[in-house]
Amino acid sequence: MSGLKVIIAGGGTGGHIFPAVAIGHALKRLVPGTELLFVGAKGKMEMEKVPQEGFEIVGLDIAGFDRGNMLKNISLPFKMIKSFMQARSILNSFKPDAVVGVGGYASFPMLNAAQGRGIPTLIQEQNSYAGKSNKILGKKAKAICVGYDNMERFFPKSKIIFTGNPVRKNIAHSTVSREEGLSWLGLNAAKKTILVVGGSLGAKSINETIDARLEEILDEGVQLIWQTGKLYYEQAKERAAGFKDKVKVFDFIKEMDKAYAVADVVISRAGALAIAELCIVARPVIFVPFPFAAEDHQTSNAMALVEHNAAMMVKNSDAKTELVPKLKKLLKDDAMQELMHRNLRALAIKDADERIAKKVLEISGKTV
């Protein structure tokens, strides 16, 4: 097969970056000579995370609408124009066979420019509620890969392919035992373990609730893995200092396969990536959706699992009062934990990355 050239655009959070990287690795496995170029937004975490995975990335000068500081939006139209010019320049120099959008700021200008040139595009829509940009791009995309049912509300039905959401290979095909995980974390094999994770950027309401009620949680005879994100890390570390053997604090956990291996119950945001991972590892979970995500898609994501008796949910605004009581109840309810475990496993898709990569090959007109 002649060389395949693919651009993968998007980022902003781990929920966009990890699927992008998983698709990139799957393309390399299917077609070893594939040339990949990632396109992100300057100053966002993809500019650091993607090169760590061995891929080349270029950044666009683009930012989102800032609702908190309106003055920052003055330069937004100029950044948009500049990013569209940069996107066209990247297409001219790289000449891709296909462009993949995973969501995030860089996705729209890159796919829009590609569609304007007649270059085949694929959208990887992770969420159960599609954002405005993807709804616009979906009209001209060749394929839209989704992880939830009923997405014809947002996209032309003929273009939708149910692939599931790609997760990191070390989680999708983990061989880590509970014992290995406990040893790595320095935790007690006799105690139940709660994993608290607020996504790659942390979660304020979850962190504040754990902080305020830490003793009450530990009184249940459990131990805690607490991923705080960068902003809350120092405060959480100080808070947990007196409970060193029972509370392990991280700003970011790279070895999530080990954390999942020891977790009995998980407290998590409801980003699409977290949900895809939790289905695969099948750990009972209480979701606290981030309410300010576009179109409140995290609540939609979580409800899709709650309706399958695969998860519980607490509203962000109720976290301080409801999260710990619900956690304590779940810890004591072995039957509910087993039901969640079974129902999560039934929803798991382990080869989403390859399903999407094969579709990229198909729309590019190349064959293996």
GIJO-V593378 format. One record per helix or strand of 2 or more residues. SS is the DSSP state (2 for helix, 1 for strand). FROM is the first residue (numbers start at 1). LEN is the number of residues. If there is no record, write none. Layout:
# GIJO-V593378
ss:from:len
SS:FROM:LEN
SS:FROM:LEN
This chain:
# GIJO-V593378
ss:from:len
1:5:5
2:14:17
1:35:7
2:46:7
1:57:4
2:70:25
1:98:4
2:105:12
1:120:6
2:132:7
1:143:4
2:151:3
2:157:3
1:160:3
2:169:4
2:178:8
1:192:6
2:204:9
2:214:5
1:222:6
2:233:11
1:247:4
2:256:7
1:265:4
2:272:10
1:284:4
2:294:13
1:312:2
2:316:17
2:334:14
2:352:13
